[in-house]
Amino acid sequence: MTAVGASHRPTLRLERSLLREGRTYLAAADEVGRGALCGPVTIGMVVITEATRTAPQGVRDSKLLSAKVRERLVPKIQRWAVSYSVGHASPDEIDEFGIMVALRMAGHRALAGLSVEPDLVLLDGNHDYLTPPVQPGLFGEVPTAVVVPPVTTAIKADLRCAAVAAASILAKTARDAQMVELGARYPAYCWQENKGYSAPDHLEALARLGPTAHHRRSWNLPGVGASAAEIASAIAEVEDATPLVEEVALRPSRNQHLDSPQPPNHEECS
């Protein structure tokens, strides 16, 4: 198996082959925030046609780009795409319905924000989280407010497919902006830097101050109710982990949270 490196330039090869099968509009989608401890889960979508030109120079999977580069690419992607949209699902929705249903909700909101109706949606990965299941899941189902077109999936599409990479950039910049705004209200958690993921400074604040109303409180949040040794071990594991790994395995549990809109103090991120 050949690894797809950071220097690989994604193309529209797969997208164009799908369009040549008789489709007019193809929506490419990607998600961010699935493995975060707080904040929304977010889906970005861009729509292209056979007439769409090559993606703007520099478009890559959002995780391979700096924040400044991503922000510079956003207006270029918006001008390039036939249509684009971003949808979010909140931490409360993640807690109530589970992460997979929340992904579906965010995806449906992104679909609803498009100015055209896609004939097909291309998702990164191997799981179709967009199509409502035939039978309700463990947490039940929410009503579908949009017509969901057929869906196809492709593993590593965010690395291989330029339209999916463009969608990932829109999703990440939108979600990051929310986390930076929240970080100004809760400075001790350092969300401006860690964007709600399991960074050492975030875990340390969780252990010291507890979760906020923006955390995913149905998850077994690291550091909450743990001993000093367990907290130190969790922080050490995060420090040793690769920064590109966003997925975390979390066991369901219920944690207390801070209902106040402000943190218990105004400690700054160290």
C-alpha positions in Angstrom: 0.0 0.0 0.0 1.4 3.4 -1.0 1.2 6.1 1.7 -0.2 9.4 0.7 2.3 12.0 1.9 1.9 15.6 2.8 3.4 16.7 -0.5 0.8 14.8 -2.6 -1.5 17.3 -4.4 -5.2 16.2 -4.4 -7.0 16.2 -7.7 -10.5 16.1 -9.1 -10.0 12.8 -10.8 -12.5 10.9 -8.7 -15.0 13.7 -8.6 -14.9 14.1 -12.4 -15.3 10.4 -12.9 -18.4 10.4 -10.6 -19.8 13.4 -12.5 -19.3 11.7 -15.9 -21.7 9.0 -14.8 -24.6 11.4 -15.7 -24.6 13.7 -12.7 -24.8 17.5 -12.8 -23.9 18.5 -9.2 -21.5 16.7 -6.9 -21.2 17.7 -3.2 -18.0 16.8 -1.5 -18.0 16.8 2.3 -15.7 16.4 5.3 -16.1 16.6 9.0 -14.0 18.1 11.8 -14.3 18.0 15.6 -15.5 14.4 15.9 -12.7 13.6 18.4 -12.7 16.9 20.3 -13.7 17.0 24.0 -15.8 20.1 23.6 -17.4 22.4 21.0 -19.4 21.4 17.9 -18.9 18.7 15.3 -18.8 20.4 11.9 -19.4 19.4 8.3 -18.1 21.4 5.3 -19.5 20.9 1.8 -18.5 22.2 -1.6 -20.4 21.5 -4.9 -18.7 21.2 -8.2 -19.7 20.3 -11.8 -17.9 18.9 -14.8 -17.1 22.5 -15.8 -15.4 23.3 -12.5 -11.8 24.1 -12.9 -8.8 22.7 -10.9 -9.0 23.6 -7.2 -7.2 26.7 -6.0 -3.5 26.2 -5.6 -2.5 25.1 -2.1 -5.7 23.2 -1.3 -4.8 20.2 0.8 -6.4 18.3 3.7 -6.9 20.9 6.3 -4.8 19.1 8.9 -1.8 19.5 6.7 -2.1 23.3 6.5 -1.4 26.1 9.0 -4.2 28.3 10.2 -3.0 31.2 8.2 -2.9 29.2 5.0 -6.4 27.8 5.6 -7.8 31.3 6.2 -6.2 32.6 3.0 -7.7 29.7 1.0 -11.3 30.1 2.3 -12.3 33.0 -0.1 -10.6 31.3 -3.0 -12.6 28.1 -2.3 -15.8 30.0 -2.0 -15.3 31.7 -5.3 -14.2 28.4 -7.0 -17.1 26.2 -5.8 -20.5 26.3 -7.5 -22.0 26.3 -3.9 -20.6 25.8 -0.4 -22.0 25.4 3.1 -21.0 24.5 6.7 -23.2 22.9 9.2 -22.7 22.3 13.0 -24.1 20.2 15.7 -23.7 21.4 19.3 -22.2 19.6 22.3 -25.7 19.3 23.8 -26.9 17.5 20.6 -23.9 15.2 20.8 -24.7 14.4 24.4 -28.4 13.8 23.6 -28.2 11.9 20.4 -24.6 10.5 20.2 -21.8 11.5 17.9 -23.0 9.7 14.7 -26.5 11.3 14.8 -24.8 14.7 15.5 -22.7 14.2 12.4 -25.8 13.5 10.4 -27.5 16.6 11.8 -24.5 18.8 10.9 -24.4 17.2 7.5 -28.1 17.9 6.9 -27.6 21.5 8.0 -24.8 21.8 5.5 -27.0 20.3 2.7 -29.8 22.8 3.6 -27.3 25.7 3.2 -26.4 24.8 -0.4 -27.9 26.9 -3.2 -28.2 23.8 -5.5 -29.4 20.2 -4.9 -26.6 17.7 -5.3 -27.1 14.6 -7.3 -24.5 12.8 -5.2 -22.5 13.4 -2.0 -18.9 12.2 -1.7 -17.9 11.6 1.9 -14.4 11.1 3.3 -14.0 7.7 5.0 -15.9 4.4 4.7 -19.1 5.2 6.7 -22.2 7.0 5.4 -23.2 9.1 8.4 -25.4 11.3 6.2 -28.2 8.9 5.1 -30.8 8.3 7.8 -30.8 4.7 9.0 -33.8 2.4 8.2 -34.1 1.7 11.9 -33.5 4.2 14.8 -30.2 3.8 16.6 -29.6 3.6 20.4 -30.3 7.3 20.9 -33.2 7.5 18.6 -33.4 9.6 15.5 -34.2 13.2 14.7 -36.5 14.1 11.8 -34.8 14.7 8.5 -35.5 18.2 7.3 -33.8 17.8 3.9 -33.8 15.4 1.0 -30.6 13.5 1.3 -29.2 12.5 -2.1 -27.3 9.3 -2.8 -24.0 9.0 -0.9 -20.7 7.4 -1.8 -17.6 7.2 0.4 -13.9 7.1 -0.3 -11.1 6.3 2.2 -8.6 9.1 2.5 -10.7 11.3 0.2 -9.5 14.4 2.2 -6.0 13.5 0.9 -6.8 12.3 -2.6 -9.8 14.5 -3.6 -9.4 18.2 -4.1 -13.1 19.0 -3.5 -13.2 17.0 -0.2 -10.0 18.8 0.9 -11.6 22.1 0.1 -14.6 21.1 2.2 -12.3 20.2 5.1 -10.7 23.6 5.0 -14.1 25.3 5.2 -15.2 23.1 8.0 -12.0 23.5 10.0 -11.8 27.3 9.7 -15.5 27.7 10.7 -15.1 25.4 13.7 -11.8 26.9 14.8 -13.4 30.4 14.7 -16.1 29.2 17.1 -13.5 27.7 19.5 -11.4 30.9 19.4 -14.4 32.9 20.3 -15.3 30.5 23.2 -11.7 30.5 24.3 -11.9 34.2 25.0 -14.7 33.5 27.5 -12.9 30.5 29.0 -9.2 31.4 28.8 -8.0 28.7 31.2 -8.8 25.9 28.8 -6.6 27.3 26.0 -9.2 26.6 23.3 -7.6 29.3 21.1 -4.7 27.0 20.7 -6.0 23.4 21.2 -9.5 24.0 19.6 -11.0 21.7 22.2 -8.9 18.6 21.6 -7.0 16.6 24.2 -4.0 18.9 24.6 -2.1 18.9 27.9 -3.2 22.4 28.8 -6.8 21.5 28.2 -6.6 18.3 30.3 -4.9 20.2 33.1 -7.7 22.8 33.2 -10.4 20.1 33.1 -8.8 18.4 36.1 -8.5 21.7 38.0 -11.7 23.5 37.0 -14.0 20.7 35.7 -16.0 20.7 32.5 -17.9 23.7 31.1 -21.3 23.7 29.5 -19.5 23.5 26.1 -17.9 20.1 26.9 -19.3 16.8 25.7 -20.5 15.8 29.2 -21.8 12.4 28.2 -18.2 11.4 27.5 -15.7 10.1 30.0 -13.7 13.4 29.9 -10.0 12.9 30.8 -9.0 14.3 34.1 -12.5 14.7 35.5 -12.6 12.9 38.9 -9.2 11.4 38.3 -6.3 11.2 40.7 -3.2 13.4 40.3 -1.2 10.4 39.0 -3.9 9.6 36.5 -4.0 13.2 35.3 -0.2 13.2 34.9 -0.3 10.0 32.9 -3.1 11.2 30.6 -1.2 14.5 29.9 2.0 12.5 29.2 0.2 10.3 26.7 -1.1 13.3 24.9 2.3 15.0 24.8 3.7 11.8 23.2 0.9 11.5 20.6 1.1 12.8 17.1 -0.7 16.1 16.6 -2.5 14.9 13.6 -4.5 12.3 15.4 -8.0 13.7 16.2 -9.9 10.5 17.0 -10.2 9.5 20.6 -12.0 6.5 22.1 -14.3 7.7 24.9 -16.5 5.6 27.1 -20.0 7.1 27.8 -20.6 8.5 31.3 -22.2 11.6 32.8 -20.1 14.4 34.2 -21.1 17.4 36.2 -20.6 20.7 34.4 -20.3 24.4 34.9 -23.6 26.1 34.0 -22.3 29.6 34.3 -21.6 31.3 31.0 -18.3 32.4 32.4 -15.5 30.2 33.8 -15.1 30.0 37.6 -12.1 32.3 37.3 -10.3 34.3 34.6 -7.1 32.4 34.6 -5.1 32.8 31.4 -3.9 30.0 29.2 -0.3 29.3 30.3 
